[in-house]
Amino acid sequence: MHNVGRIIEAVKKHFMTGIAVVALSGVTVSALAMQAAAKSTNKPKASKLDIMLMKPTAATTGDNQFEVMVKGADGKPISDADVSVLLVMPAMPAMKMPEMRNEVKLTSAGGGTYTGTGQVTMAGKWNATVRVRQNGKEIGQKKVTVTAK
């Protein structure tokens, strides 16, 4: 009977140790979750921009007129930004063709509209990324597909 008492005490000891480990694990996970939440709330929130690629409506190879409209989250035009359109056609290894890239820098035409002329060097689908920057920092971007004929 005396051995049974020692066994019960040993089981209780291990059980309590297990509970302590589980409790400490929960505290560690909670602390990590709180740290992650604190980090995410410390970041400046990106403003939601309305970025629209208005032109070209039908791109062709060669020179194309680009027009982008940028509005803030409040719906008001943003006219004091640096806007560019990066055109990328992915590499086509089967055709031994490398990736093609061309960046078109646009200038403000007022009222949140930005315009410029840029080259589309080949017919096909191009991945276009419109980037909007203010004071050297990107405040928004929009990805679209442009198909040139």
TAVENSUL-V391703 format. One record per pair of residues at least 24 apart in sequence whose ideal C-beta (glycine too) atoms are under 6 Angstrom apart, sorted by the first residue. I is the first residue (numbers start at 1). GAP is how many residues later the second one is. D is the distance in whole Angstrom. If there is no record, write none. Layout:
i->I gap->GAP d->D
i->I gap->GAP d->D
This chain:
i->47 gap->26 d->5
i->48 gap->25 d->4
i->49 gap->91 d->4
i->51 gap->79 d->5
i->51 gap->89 d->6
i->51 gap->91 d->4
i->53 gap->77 d->6
i->53 gap->91 d->5
i->59 gap->61 d->5
i->59 gap->87 d->5
i->59 gap->89 d->4
i->60 gap->88 d->6
i->60 gap->89 d->6
i->61 gap->59 d->6
i->61 gap->62 d->5
i->61 gap->87 d->6
i->63 gap->54 d->5
i->64 gap->56 d->5
i->65 gap->52 d->6
i->66 gap->38 d->5
i->66 gap->50 d->5
i->66 gap->52 d->6
i->67 gap->48 d->5
i->68 gap->46 d->5
i->68 gap->62 d->6
i->69 gap->43 d->6
i->69 gap->44 d->5
i->70 gap->42 d->5
i->70 gap->62 d->6
i->71 gap->41 d->6
i->77 gap->34 d->5
i->77 gap->35 d->3
i->78 gap->34 d->5
i->79 gap->29 d->5
i->79 gap->31 d->6
i->79 gap->33 d->6
i->81 gap->51 d->5
i->81 gap->53 d->5
i->82 gap->51 d->4
i->83 gap->31 d->4
i->83 gap->49 d->5
i->84 gap->47 d->5
i->85 gap->43 d->6
i->85 gap->45 d->5
i->86 gap->43 d->5
i->87 gap->39 d->5
i->87 gap->41 d->5
i->88 gap->39 d->5
i->89 gap->37 d->5
i->120 gap->28 d->4
i->123 gap->25 d->5
i->123 gap->26 d->6
